[in-house]
């Protein structure tokens, strides 16, 4: 006598489908292949969304960008890919350099510690002895455009 073991797996939580997969000990139904393809497409979509590069405003008043302080009339760039062990953020800061206030907006690499905690960029710039007046970081496209 042959006993076929069937298991019902509810995939409602996985992709929001209200379908079931029947798995038996001697065959796998075509539903599994269908769900595999759907899962593959969802994975590729999320990989594309994560791979999209960050865009930040970029200017430096010491290089002749007169509107860098106000945030008007500044260009934006697509940030380069950071190293594997780092992240990327948009940065905007003002700094006193030899009695002159310098305004900068750019992409910035955010480092981490050995236990994967992000090192705050603005405080670390101050700790290195730089006279930073205002400093902000953000991680959405063109988010560093507010007046300094």
SULNOR-V93626 format. One record per pair of residues at least 6 apart in sequence whose C-alpha atoms are under 6 Angstrom apart, sorted by the first residue. I is the first residue (numbers start at 1). J is the second residue. Records with the same first field share a line. If there is no record, write none. Layout:
I = J + J
This chain:
5 = 24 + 25
6 = 23 + 24
7 = 22 + 23
8 = 21 + 22
9 = 20 + 21
10 = 20
12 = 18
21 = 31
54 = 78 + 79 + 141
55 = 77 + 78 + 79 + 141 + 142
56 = 76 + 77 + 90 + 107 + 141 + 142
57 = 75 + 76 + 105 + 106 + 142
58 = 75 + 76 + 105 + 106
59 = 68 + 104 + 105
60 = 103 + 104
61 = 68 + 102 + 103
69 = 103 + 147 + 148
70 = 147
71 = 145 + 146 + 147
79 = 107
86 = 110 + 111
87 = 109 + 110
88 = 108 + 109 + 110
89 = 107 + 108 + 138 + 139
90 = 106 + 107 + 108 + 137 + 138 + 139 + 144
91 = 105 + 106 + 107 + 136 + 137
92 = 104 + 105 + 135 + 136 + 144
93 = 103 + 104 + 134 + 135
94 = 102 + 103 + 132 + 133 + 134
95 = 101 + 102 + 131 + 132 + 133
96 = 131
111 = 119
112 = 118 + 119
122 = 135
